Amino acid sequence: MIYFVGAGTGAVDLITVRGKRLLQTADVVIYAGSLVNPELLQDTKDGCAVYNSAEMTLEEVAAVMRRAEQSGKTTVRLHTGDPSVYGAVREQMDVLDSLGIPYESCPGVSACFGAAASLNLEYTLPGVSQSLIITRMEGRTPVPERESIESLAAHGASMAIYLSAGMLRELSEKLQKGGYRPETPAAIVYKASWPEEKACVCTVGTLEEMAKANQITKTALILVGDAVAHRNYQRSRLYAPDFETEFRGKRE
């Protein structure tokens, strides 16, 4: 069996209980070495074979999985954050499907949630935004035209922008072209939940300046939207005294 496990954002105690159990019992671990905290590998059992996928191709990863399965071993494919977000897992699963190898997924804490925790942030503030857009700038990997930064910015919703820390001047321009004001609140969170984390609050217009001042060029998430400033929001109706629910009647 192959298990795709989310390692979380970086802090070793942000892996799920299920993920840690799978890691502890695995015979083979293939981990995303460029991003996963290597301290997590201390949870592997004696004799566990460990591979760093940062040095491997898809075909090489699949070959390790195939050999492990043929030997009756359990494999954990350890991805950063949550495997479903920029994890390149579907292509691995398709290979496993073609080989008739079973697999399961174990979710993890994605960077956008680790970054929100760092800033004590709620993306979905009533009266401010009720949507979170997870996206990325186009770089070496293309983005569908319909999902351009400009078109998504037009919604004015909260945005978590991955894999874009090295293109902040262009990102700022595209966000403003799409409709965000230069003074729209923003934040740059470098290595959320790691010991070396940096969380810098700024504006859409000062993203590049803030990154340069803090020497941030990669491994950072960009957050954009009025929710970052957590001001001018409305109180949740769910907890209002005059709001009746299945569990609570109205209060006078």
C-alpha positions, 0 to 999 in steps of 0.5 A: 500500500502507498500512503500519500501523507501531508507533512504540514507546513513545517513544524514537526508537530503539525503533521496529523496523528494519522500521518505520524502513525503512518510514518512510524510504521512505513517500510519505505519513505519518499519525502519532498526533501526541498520542503519537508522538515527532515526532523520528521524522519526521526519518527521512522522505524529502524530499517526504513528506507528513505528517499529524497524525491527532490533528487528524483524524477516521477519515473524514479519515484514510481520505480521505488514504489513498485519495488516496495509493493512487490516486496510487500512493503508499506510506502509513505510518500511524504509531501509538504503541506497538504498533498492536494495543493501543488503536490503533483500527486495526481500524476503519481496516482495515475501511474499507480493505477496503471500498475494496479497498486492501491493507495490512500491519502492522508491530509495535512496542514497547507501553508495558507493555514499555517500562515493564517495561524502565524498572523491570527488571521481569519480569511472569511470575515463577515462583511469583508470576504467569504471566499479564499482564493488559492492560486499562484503566479505563472512561472516555469509552470503555466497557469490557465489564462482564465485563472490569471492574477488579474481575473481572480483579483477582480473578485476582491476576495481573500487570496493566498498566493503560492510559489510567487515570492520571486516575482513580487513586482509583477504580482503587485502590478497584476493585483492592482490591475485586477482591482486591488487598491495599492493600500489593500492589506497584504502579508508575506509569510516566510516558512510558516511555522518553521523556527526561522519564520518571518511574517511581514504585514504590508500592502499590495503596493509595498510587497516587493519593498517588504520582501527586499527589506526582509531578504525574502526571495522564496519559500513564502506565501503571499496573502492579500485582501482586507481580511489581513487587516481584520478591520471593519468586519461584521459580527458573525450572525451564528453567535448573535443573541437574536439568531436561533439555531438547532442548538440554541434559542433566541435570547431576549 
